[in-house]
């Protein structure tokens, strides 16, 4: 776990690349914001459904 925390704090470029490839919800989960990431996904689905 210490290796993962060190990677997150010392390699913002890696986090940015993950964000560009997979989107902001995956980055939030990667950075330890799991519940916020799940909420973000549900809000995105709700917004998409509202446009239909």
mmCIF file of the C-alpha atoms, coordinates in Angstrom:
data_MODEL
# 
_entry.id   MODEL 
# 
loop_
_atom_site.group_PDB 
_atom_site.id 
_atom_site.type_symbol 
_atom_site.label_atom_id 
_atom_site.label_alt_id 
_atom_site.label_comp_id 
_atom_site.label_asym_id 
_atom_site.label_entity_id 
_atom_site.label_seq_id 
_atom_site.pdbx_PDB_ins_code 
_atom_site.Cartn_x 
_atom_site.Cartn_y 
_atom_site.Cartn_z 
_atom_site.occupancy 
_atom_site.B_iso_or_equiv 
_atom_site.pdbx_formal_charge 
_atom_site.auth_seq_id 
_atom_site.auth_comp_id 
_atom_site.auth_asym_id 
_atom_site.auth_atom_id 
_atom_site.pdbx_PDB_model_num 
ATOM 1  C CA . UNK A 1 1  ? 0.000   0.000  0.000   1.00 0.00 ? 1  UNK A CA 1 
ATOM 2  C CA . UNK A 1 2  ? 2.896   2.371  0.673   1.00 0.00 ? 2  UNK A CA 1 
ATOM 3  C CA . UNK A 1 3  ? 4.114   1.952  -2.891  1.00 0.00 ? 3  UNK A CA 1 
ATOM 4  C CA . UNK A 1 4  ? 0.729   2.936  -4.321  1.00 0.00 ? 4  UNK A CA 1 
ATOM 5  C CA . UNK A 1 5  ? 0.487   5.995  -2.052  1.00 0.00 ? 5  UNK A CA 1 
ATOM 6  C CA . UNK A 1 6  ? 4.003   7.044  -3.040  1.00 0.00 ? 6  UNK A CA 1 
ATOM 7  C CA . UNK A 1 7  ? 3.155   6.684  -6.731  1.00 0.00 ? 7  UNK A CA 1 
ATOM 8  C CA . UNK A 1 8  ? 0.049   8.834  -6.327  1.00 0.00 ? 8  UNK A CA 1 
ATOM 9  C CA . UNK A 1 9  ? 1.829   11.604 -4.472  1.00 0.00 ? 9  UNK A CA 1 
ATOM 10 C CA . UNK A 1 10 ? 5.003   11.663 -6.584  1.00 0.00 ? 10 UNK A CA 1 
ATOM 11 C CA . UNK A 1 11 ? 3.712   11.019 -10.081 1.00 0.00 ? 11 UNK A CA 1 
ATOM 12 C CA . UNK A 1 12 ? 0.969   13.447 -11.087 1.00 0.00 ? 12 UNK A CA 1 
ATOM 13 C CA . UNK A 1 13 ? 1.802   12.840 -14.756 1.00 0.00 ? 13 UNK A CA 1 
ATOM 14 C CA . UNK A 1 14 ? 0.808   9.189  -14.375 1.00 0.00 ? 14 UNK A CA 1 
ATOM 15 C CA . UNK A 1 15 ? -2.460  10.212 -12.777 1.00 0.00 ? 15 UNK A CA 1 
ATOM 16 C CA . UNK A 1 16 ? -3.123  12.670 -15.606 1.00 0.00 ? 16 UNK A CA 1 
ATOM 17 C CA . UNK A 1 17 ? -2.469  9.971  -18.212 1.00 0.00 ? 17 UNK A CA 1 
ATOM 18 C CA . UNK A 1 18 ? -4.879  7.613  -16.459 1.00 0.00 ? 18 UNK A CA 1 
ATOM 19 C CA . UNK A 1 19 ? -7.428  10.443 -16.455 1.00 0.00 ? 19 UNK A CA 1 
ATOM 20 C CA . UNK A 1 20 ? -7.035  11.059 -20.164 1.00 0.00 ? 20 UNK A CA 1 
ATOM 21 C CA . UNK A 1 21 ? -7.379  7.363  -20.969 1.00 0.00 ? 21 UNK A CA 1 
ATOM 22 C CA . UNK A 1 22 ? -10.187 6.326  -18.652 1.00 0.00 ? 22 UNK A CA 1 
ATOM 23 C CA . UNK A 1 23 ? -12.023 9.459  -17.533 1.00 0.00 ? 23 UNK A CA 1 
ATOM 24 C CA . UNK A 1 24 ? -12.455 11.359 -14.287 1.00 0.00 ? 24 UNK A CA 1 
ATOM 25 C CA . UNK A 1 25 ? -14.446 8.712  -12.441 1.00 0.00 ? 25 UNK A CA 1 
ATOM 26 C CA . UNK A 1 26 ? -11.617 6.179  -12.718 1.00 0.00 ? 26 UNK A CA 1 
ATOM 27 C CA . UNK A 1 27 ? -9.103  8.779  -11.545 1.00 0.00 ? 27 UNK A CA 1 
ATOM 28 C CA . UNK A 1 28 ? -11.251 9.598  -8.510  1.00 0.00 ? 28 UNK A CA 1 
ATOM 29 C CA . UNK A 1 29 ? -11.392 5.906  -7.643  1.00 0.00 ? 29 UNK A CA 1 
ATOM 30 C CA . UNK A 1 30 ? -7.623  5.609  -8.201  1.00 0.00 ? 30 UNK A CA 1 
ATOM 31 C CA . UNK A 1 31 ? -6.947  8.512  -5.866  1.00 0.00 ? 31 UNK A CA 1 
ATOM 32 C CA . UNK A 1 32 ? -9.003  6.961  -3.094  1.00 0.00 ? 32 UNK A CA 1 
ATOM 33 C CA . UNK A 1 33 ? -12.254 8.835  -3.621  1.00 0.00 ? 33 UNK A CA 1 
ATOM 34 C CA . UNK A 1 34 ? -14.347 5.742  -4.294  1.00 0.00 ? 34 UNK A CA 1 
ATOM 35 C CA . UNK A 1 35 ? -17.730 6.976  -3.079  1.00 0.00 ? 35 UNK A CA 1 
ATOM 36 C CA . UNK A 1 36 ? -17.330 10.254 -4.933  1.00 0.00 ? 36 UNK A CA 1 
ATOM 37 C CA . UNK A 1 37 ? -16.419 8.315  -8.086  1.00 0.00 ? 37 UNK A CA 1 
ATOM 38 C CA . UNK A 1 38 ? -19.541 6.153  -7.781  1.00 0.00 ? 38 UNK A CA 1 
ATOM 39 C CA . UNK A 1 39 ? -21.671 9.258  -7.242  1.00 0.00 ? 39 UNK A CA 1 
ATOM 40 C CA . UNK A 1 40 ? -20.054 10.877 -10.285 1.00 0.00 ? 40 UNK A CA 1 
ATOM 41 C CA . UNK A 1 41 ? -20.945 7.869  -12.446 1.00 0.00 ? 41 UNK A CA 1 
ATOM 42 C CA . UNK A 1 42 ? -24.574 7.871  -11.274 1.00 0.00 ? 42 UNK A CA 1 
ATOM 43 C CA . UNK A 1 43 ? -24.905 11.610 -11.861 1.00 0.00 ? 43 UNK A CA 1 
ATOM 44 C CA . UNK A 1 44 ? -23.509 11.123 -15.369 1.00 0.00 ? 44 UNK A CA 1 
ATOM 45 C CA . UNK A 1 45 ? -26.041 8.380  -16.080 1.00 0.00 ? 45 UNK A CA 1 
ATOM 46 C CA . UNK A 1 46 ? -28.861 10.538 -14.722 1.00 0.00 ? 46 UNK A CA 1 
ATOM 47 C CA . UNK A 1 47 ? -27.811 13.482 -16.873 1.00 0.00 ? 47 UNK A CA 1 
ATOM 48 C CA . UNK A 1 48 ? -27.642 11.260 -19.957 1.00 0.00 ? 48 UNK A CA 1 
ATOM 49 C CA . UNK A 1 49 ? -31.064 9.782  -19.215 1.00 0.00 ? 49 UNK A CA 1 
ATOM 50 C CA . UNK A 1 50 ? -32.540 13.246 -18.728 1.00 0.00 ? 50 UNK A CA 1 
ATOM 51 C CA . UNK A 1 51 ? -31.432 14.245 -22.223 1.00 0.00 ? 51 UNK A CA 1 
ATOM 52 C CA . UNK A 1 52 ? -33.239 11.329 -23.863 1.00 0.00 ? 52 UNK A CA 1 
# 
